Amino acid sequence: MTALLRALGRSAALRTLPRLVLAALVGAGAELAGIALAGTATWLIVRAAERPPIAALAVAIAATCSPCSSTPRTRTTARA
């Protein structure tokens, strides 16, 4: 860390640190969202094997499909 401070200069390193922390937090959030999505999909598959009424699975279906359907909208707003 001290070598980085010397190489970039103290002010440049202090400007870079908040962006690095933000990137780490966003990365951790994305990882947790992926784990939650995989868990929801796994539960949905296991529960669907029991052949319950579709209404019993509706919330899990919506939770699993919503990240997929929001991706194009997110990409479109990112370009604008």
Residue pairs with C-beta under 8 A, 6 or more apart in sequence:
4 13
5 13
8 16
33 67
37 64
37 67
40 60
40 63
40 64
41 64
43 60
44 57
44 60
44 61
44 64
47 56
47 57
47 60
48 57
